[in-house]
């Protein structure tokens, strides 16, 4: 051995004894990054509807009831797609379904620039984009988090949940600027290009399961390996049926429990008070008080900034705190903020409105990580994606109903006052419902160990 090799200065590849071993980045984090990009792209359309309502109405002479109805249809289809999309992902793969969904969103958003009748709006916004974004909903993120992560699962779920806010943060001001300066068609094309570009990334980098790459989930332990094996055994033992039939079968089974209905009811209110009410009607409501569209869009984007912090923190807390208690706190705080919104609206941004934006932002979808955790704890890893799909469907049906009722309230009374108060009452009712959910700490759930109906 030469002196330079002995001193470690030559061509030897042997590491120094004191060098820490280098660990490659776990594939789970790459999959998580691609998942986040897909969720952000779908959220870009979700955040654009509030900006596009008034320009579309002005060009075509459509009423607020007509445009709100299209948004409501989109939200309902978006939600009802989720459980069936979860079953399709189980059958045909997450990567394939996510790629096709983003392509559908991109092409339909581009096609809106050619519409001439109200039914075109309803078909494109309501059905096609509703199905595409529904397949890229939070169910997609929940499935990826459950499959690829054991350690930090709640935190990763929180990050995925914040993707909707990230879409608002990054793209809503740009969409508002494009709609104001170049017309609403330019804004629709921004969404189309984004969705199509991200579809390429998902197609190239996404993987369905860790086992497809010869890996274990990130942070896997002996207990979590047994959990995954038990879940796989449950799935393997079932007769092979159509995805839609499987999704309905899971619904029939879990609907025998109060826990499922409690999660459905609370998430219904979550959708009503976020996507349906604030995301759809905050900008028009601010405009009613004399605020400019771009200023209001900027405030809604700020809700997105604080939602990122709030939802990621909620994911961290979900790994440590009783999820039922977290839900009660979140819904109670949201109800209080809705009681104050009418009083803080003004032509310009007053300090009280800043308080509302910060508070509502922190609470926006902080409900998602504890809701996902409760689905997994009560119904098992094998079915948690589909169960959350049905719970999420109630979220978006609630959003659709809330968007339509708020639009009707505005058109019939000339203001949104009653809409804010009614939503606040629903939030306070959700506090009681959340606390009524039975406590369960077994993350594997009853569906893994028993063939009978799951317990409450």
C-alpha positions, -999 to +999 in steps of 0.1 A: +000+000+000+014+034-010+018+063+014-009+084-003-034+055-001-025+049+035-031+085+042-064+085+024-053+110-003-052+086-033-077+068-053-090+045-025-128+045-022-126+034+015-143+059+038-126+073+068-136+055+100-151+087+114-173+095+084-210+090+090-227+066+066-246+083+038-282+074+035-300+078+002-332+097+000-361+073+006-383+069-025-413+078-003-402+115-002-400+116-041-434+101-043-446+126-017-432+155-037-450+144-069-482+138-050-480+173-036-475+187-071-506+169-083-527+181-055-515+217-061-524+215-098-559+203-090-562+230-063-554+257-089-588+251-105-605+249-071-592+283-062-600+299-096-638+297-095-643+326-071-623+348-094-640+337-126-677+340-114-682+377-120-662+379-154-682+350-168-715+364-156-707+398-171-698+383-205-727+359-209-753+376-188-757+346-166-771+350-130-753+342-098-777+313-093-765+298-127-728+302-120-731+291-084-751+261-096-722+250-118-698+254-090-721+234-067-724+206-093-686+206-096-682+203-058-708+175-055-693+155-084-658+162-070-668+147-037-688+117-050-660+108-073-636+103-044-646+069-030-649+054-065-615+069-075-600+053-044-614+019-055-600+025-090-566+033-076-566+001-057-575-018-090-556+001-117-529+019-098-524+054-083-500+066-110-523+057-139-554+072-124-537+104-112-521+110-146-554+105-165-572+128-140-548+157-145-551+154-183-589+156-180-586+187-158-562+204-182-582+196-214-616+206-199-602+239-185-588+248-219-622+239-234-640+264-212-625+292-234-647+280-262-680+277-243-711+298-254-740+284-234-747+278-197-749+240-202-713+241-215-703+256-181-722+229-162-707+201-183-671+213-182-669+228-147-695+205-132-689+170-147-655+167-164-634+189-141-655+176-112-645+140-120-609+150-127-603+170-095-623+145-075-599+118-085-570+141-073-587+150-041-574+145-006-582+107-009-553+105-033-530+121-007-544+099+021-537+067+001-502+077-006-495+087+030-509+054+043-490+033+018-456+050+018-452+063+054-454+049+089-432+074+106-445+110+102-477+097+086-499+124+103-474+151+094-473+140+057-511+139+056-511+175+069-487+185+042-509+170+015-539+186+030-522+220+028-517+215-010-551+231-016-539+262+003-506+261-017-526+261-049-544+292-037-512+308-025-492+303-057-519+306-083-548+326-071-532+361-074-518+351-108-553+339-119-569+371-106-543+392-124-547+373-157-585+375-154-583+413-147-557+422-173-563+397-201-598+382-195-610+351-178-600+329-207-563+336-200-569+326-164-585+293-175-555+286-198-531+291-168-549+262-150-549+241-182-512+243-188-503+237-151-524+205-150-509+191-182-473+198-172-478+181-138-495+151-154-462+144-171-443+145-138-468+122-122-466+097-151-428+097-149-420+097-111-450+083-093-450+047-080-480+028-067-465+010-037-432+007-019-431-030-027-431-021-064-396-007-058-385-034-034-389-010-005-407-008+029-427+022+038-407+051+054-401+044+091-415+009+089-413-012+121-420-048+129-455-038+141-462-017+110-450-045+087-475-068+104-502-041+100-494-039+062-493-077+059-527-080+077-542-054+054-528-071+023-542-104+035-577-088+039-575-075+004-562-108-011-589-128+006-617-108-009-633-119-042-623-098-071-651-074-079-656-042-099-642-011-082-676+006-080-691-025-064-663-027-039-667+010-029-704+005-023-698-026-003-674-008+020-700+020+024-727-005+033-705-022+059-692+010+076-725+028+076-736+005+104-715+025+128-720+059+145-683+068+140-688+068+102-719+090+104-702+114+129-672+117+105-696+122+075-716+149+093-686+169+106-669+168+072-701+179+056-699+210+077-662+214+069-670+215+032-699+238+037-678+263+057-647+263+035-650+254-002-687+261-004-689+293+015-655+311+018-637+299-012-667+304-036-682+336-020-655+355-001-644+375-032-680+384-042-688+392-006-658+415-002-668+432-035-702+438-020-684+458+007-665+479-019-632+459-019-614+453-052-613+418-068-575+416-068-573+428-031-599+402-021-581+375-041-549+384-023-566+380+011-579+346+001-543+337-009-532+347+025-557+323+040-537+298+020-504+309+036-517+304+071-535+272+061-502+256+052-489+263+087-521+253+104-526+221+085-490+209+088-492+217+126-524+198+127-507+168+112-480+170+138-506+172+166-525+143+151-495+120+158-497+131+195-532+143+205-567+127+205-581+134+171-616+139+185-604+167+207-586+184+178-618+183+156-638+199+184-613+227+188-611+233+150-649+235+144-654+256+175-628+282+164-643+282+129-678+289+142-665+319+162-647+334+132-678+331+110-698+351+136-674+379+131-668+380+093-697+404+085-685+429+110-649+430+098-656+434+060-648+469+046-637+486+014-601+484+026-582+460+048-587+468+085-568+452+114-599+432+124-600+416+089-564+406+092-573+388+124-601+369+106-577+359+077-551+346+101-575+327+123-596+312+094-564+303+075-549+284+104-582+264+107-590+260+070-584+223+065-567+215+098-596+190+101-582+166+075-553+149+094-574+139+124-603+128+102-580+106+081-565+092+114-600+083+127-609+065+095-577+044+098-581+038+135-617+027+134-619+009+100-585-004+093-556+003+069-571-020+042-603+001+038-592+035+051-587+050+017-622+041+005-638+050+039-622+084+038-633+087+002-670+085+013-663+109+042-647+132+017-677+129-006-698+143+022-674+172+025-678+182-011-716+176-011-718+199+019-696+224-001-719+222-031-751+227-010-734+255+009-723+273-023-758+272-037-776+283-005-751+311+000-757+322-036-795+321-031-792+340+002-772+367-016-796+370-045-827+370-023-815+393+005-788+413-011-761+403+014-744+372+029-753+379+066-776+349+071-752+326+052-724+334+077-746+329+108-761+296+096-726+281+088-714+292+123-743+273+139-734+241+119-698+244+131-709+246+168-730+215+162-699+197+148-681+202+181-707+180+199-707+154+172-669+151+171-667+146+209-693+118+206-670+096+185-658+066+206-622+065+215-600+039+197-562+036+197-557+004+176-545+018+143-551-015+126-588-013+132-614-040+133-616-046+096-582-063+097-589-089+123-626-096+117-648-103+088-679-090+106-690-054+107-667-029+123-675-017+158-684+020+165 
